[in-house]
Amino acid sequence: MAWTAEDSLEIERLGQRARAAARRMAAAEPCAKDRFLARVAELLAEHGEALLAANAGDVAAARAAGLDAPRVDRLTLTPAILAEMRAACRSVAEMPDPVGVTEHQWQRPNGLLVGRMRVPLGVIAMIYEARPNVTVDAAILCVKAGNAVILRGGSEAARSNRALADVLREALADAGLPADAVQLVPGTDRAAVTALCKLDSCIDVIIPRGGEGLVRAVSEAAVMPVLKHDKGVCHMYVDAGADLDMALRLAENGKTQRPGVCNALECLLVHREEAQAFLPMLAARLGAAGVEFRADPVSLPLLGPTAKPLEPGDLGHEFHDLVLAVLVVEDMDAALAHIAAYGSNHSEVICTRDYGRARRFLREADASMVAVNASTRFNDGGQLGLGAEIGISTSKLHAYGPMGVHELTTAKFVVLGKGQTRA
């Protein structure tokens, strides 16, 4: 059906309801927000079978429509994933409530006390694809931070998202909070995204999380601030003198554990001094796991039968599959230059024994997470101690990296006086 003026009006009403709910959420007591989180965990358990049945309908439809395997993987809910969602609720509930906290305070010569107080962002619109667990992660973090959230998931997860949104709204009502603090955009028409992008009278910030096309479209259309969750072109550099057994474990974990996610390893850079020893090890371990290598001329003869020549389009590419680009580099300067040219500001890793080069890599590699001797897969809110995440921001304003509760607030100036006037 064609998008109508009434459809646009309904999006505006949705925004107005969110704005009204956001005012109440900003004043909500921490105990009420934590009751909501506990209730979500309970309802996810109580309605587990129904949630999995709704998701099974989405998965069946996606497979029938020819959706690729990585996206089907991100779409699929399992009992283990539901358990992770319940654990995220409990973890976020245990975190300190940032709202109303004065982080810094100082006194001026005239006696004024000036401080910075954490406050909610307000109304957040979340536009995302495929992954229904994002529905819960986004909602619990936004509510804990005192915000209202408008959710617009992908059409492939429509049944799952509706079932999860019903759980979230029921939990809000049970906790004495406004149900409109979490709203799901009805229908799957793409025009709804455009309408949200123009609703700056109600929406304070918009967060796109999905493929490169979605992020670009939202960034170009939005008239309010955008916090991008862009693609993850993640690199690991194996330094001269590195522990090669460790490097092999990190590469295996980064590439094979979940190849379809944004923090999966996409490109491996190997110092020329380690190539002869390390690349056959890599070929034996990862090749046996089904990894196809896209190799430069130096690494190609060392990577065995699953290696193919590297094509120009393979660099800076997010494969979402068991495919890994491999290049031999002259030194760390070359590795950093490659990352600067082809990285996406997501996750970069060095495997090294050298303290000085580790420190330099931490300073110079430009990404939302830079790690020494650890997998790219750790760039995740839960893994980094945030409880959960609404996304991994590859923007530098106002957050960089996984966005948890703290990142969904901002700081305003508060001033305490005793009748001072300005001269």
Secondary structure, DSSP 8 states (H G I E B T S, - for coil): ----HHHHHHHHHHHHHHHHHHHHHHT--HHHHHHHHHHHHHHHHHTHHHHHHHHHHHHHHHHHTT--HHHHHHH---HHHHHHHHHHHHHHHHS---TT-EEEEEE-TTS-EEEEEEEE--EEEEEE-S-THHHHHHHHHHHHTT-EEEEE--GGGHHHHHHHHHHHHHHHHHTTS-GGGEEE-SS--THHHHHHHT-TTT-SEEEEES-HHHHHHHHHH-SS-B--B----EEEEE-TT--HHHHHHHHHHHHHS-TTSTTSEEEEEEEHHHHHHHHHHHHHHHHHTT-EEEE-TTTGGGSGGGEEE--GGGTT----SSEEEEEEESSHHHHHHHHHHH--SSEEEEE-S-HHHHHHHHHHS-SSEEEESS-GGG-STTTTTSSS-S-EE-SSSS--EE--TGGGEEEEEEEE-SS----
